[in-house]
Amino acid sequence: MSETVGQAAEHDARTLGALLATMPAVERVIASEEAQPLIAQYGRTQVLDAIRATQDAWRRDARAGVLANEDKDTEPFSLERVIADTVRRLAERTQSRLRPVFNLTGTVLHTNLGRALLPDAAVEAVVQALTQPANLEFDLASGKRGDRDDLIDSLICELTGAEAATVVNNNAAAVLLLLSALANRKEVVVSRGELVEIGGAFRIPDIMSRAGARLREIGTTNRTHLKDYEAAINARTALLMKVHCSNYAISGFTKSVELDELAPLARQHGLPVAVDLGSGTLVDLAQWGLPAEPTVRATVEAGADLVTFSGDKLLGGPQAGLIVGRKELIAKIKKHPLKRALRVGKLTLAALEPVLRLYQAPEFLQERLTTLRLLTRPATQMQEAAQRALPALQRAVGDAYAASVEPMFSQIGSGALPVDVLPSSGLVVRYAGKGGSGRALLKLERALRELPQPVIGRIADDAVRLDLRCLESWAETAFVAQLAELRL
Ligand SMILES: *Cc1c(COP(=O)(O)O)cnc(C)c1O
């Protein structure tokens, strides 16, 4: 005679109760010999929390029937298993959320992956600043209070040809501060072709209104003439502003007014011209075969009264916003209360100075400035690295995928010329099984992200692509070794 449904449920409840009763008490686990090294490493509170979390999860699983098929002889809730699960939980819980990854996206200055990587000299300076007191705002000559900008402004002026300089948290802050200090309740004239959105919610019109400045748009999206600027100038005008088209290009029937044309008009009306350069390189990149970007020095020489640019884009330094230009304008900017709110910390200054010093020896720049070294790596280097990694990758992905070495194009990133310009090479993995490849590629891309040091690639043209430009030789062994841990 078969059991009724009610009897079956009662039986299950009894066995579930018996099963849960085998779970060792929290007190026993925490007092066990195995728990002592965990307590020494993580502290009693965290270990207790982790044990409880393990047991709660198991109770839930048992009630949901997930453990139903467990072989009863193996003691699903043995002390050993509780400890093992607790160890895993503690490791997971205490792992840093900000983790190193392999940037194989092909974008060198990847905003989401932290932009510029810093040279050793900067790393050493940051370690010192972190662990020892420093003369951040202390004038060693007079023994009096100093200004943190003094540590670095003359170096910035030397490298840019500007009269004065100041540094804030990032370039968005630099633009906000500049507009707040010079154009509050006044008008700023900007061409419609330069009303940029950078991404991450930086939009020129929005920053303008936050700064209390009135945007005076002129011209059209594709064409703006000098006479448009001229017609817009009135008694309320504070500033003429140009914004570098960092992440887009307007081509075809176009006209924009160059700085050397605009500056004389501004001077005639006694108005300053500000240029938001975005990336703002300090050296001519064309000498290394890279796309030409306007340098800060050339922009100053062409008549800009103020120039703003980022520290962690082509400059290759820490996140920062640099403002250079005429002395009296910089002085006004530095006096604004927002300067105090947007100022940089000592870690930024510590990192920025040695990076700027590299520019004083331009003949070594390509080798020593990490960003430039990565941008100028020849494709053959990446191709050779890809060949070396190929067997390990093919083994890791198995027969369902086919890995190969192929040429590809890297990008500079962070808005410096948005088109593919840097010939590179890397690993390409296609799905070799039957049916559509979409899911299989997503699965592989995720498995790469789940490696101990996540590998970030991209899916394009029906393949997972790993551009090896940013995998320098010192990191190659680690990259290849962990491929064995890929779980597909
Ligand atoms: C990148 C960029 C910004 C923002 O700079 P952050 O340093 O990211 O704040 C502003 N303007 C332009 C033209 C840019 O390219």
The ligand as a MOL file (V3000), in Angstrom:
LIG
                    3D

  0  0  0     0  0            999 V3000
M  V30 BEGIN CTAB
M  V30 COUNTS 15 15 0 0 0
M  V30 BEGIN ATOM
M  V30 1 C 37.8700 63.8080 -20.5310 0
M  V30 2 C 37.3670 65.1870 -20.7310 0
M  V30 3 C 36.8130 65.9010 -19.6700 0
M  V30 4 C 36.6770 65.3120 -18.3060 0
M  V30 5 O 37.9100 65.0680 -17.7340 0
M  V30 6 P 38.0450 64.1830 -16.4010 0
M  V30 7 O 39.4820 64.2550 -16.0380 0
M  V30 8 O 37.5800 62.8140 -16.7730 0
M  V30 9 O 37.1630 64.7830 -15.3820 0
M  V30 10 C 36.3890 67.1800 -19.9110 0
M  V30 11 N 36.4780 67.7340 -21.1380 0
M  V30 12 C 36.9940 67.0610 -22.1920 0
M  V30 13 C 37.0560 67.7440 -23.5360 0
M  V30 14 C 37.4590 65.7590 -22.0300 0
M  V30 15 O 37.9740 65.0870 -23.0690 0
M  V30 END ATOM
M  V30 BEGIN BOND
M  V30 1 1 1 2
M  V30 2 1 2 3
M  V30 3 2 2 14
M  V30 4 1 3 4
M  V30 5 2 3 10
M  V30 6 1 4 5
M  V30 7 1 5 6
M  V30 8 2 6 7
M  V30 9 1 6 8
M  V30 10 1 6 9
M  V30 11 1 10 11
M  V30 12 2 11 12
M  V30 13 1 12 13
M  V30 14 1 12 14
M  V30 15 1 14 15
M  V30 END BOND
M  V30 END CTAB
M  END
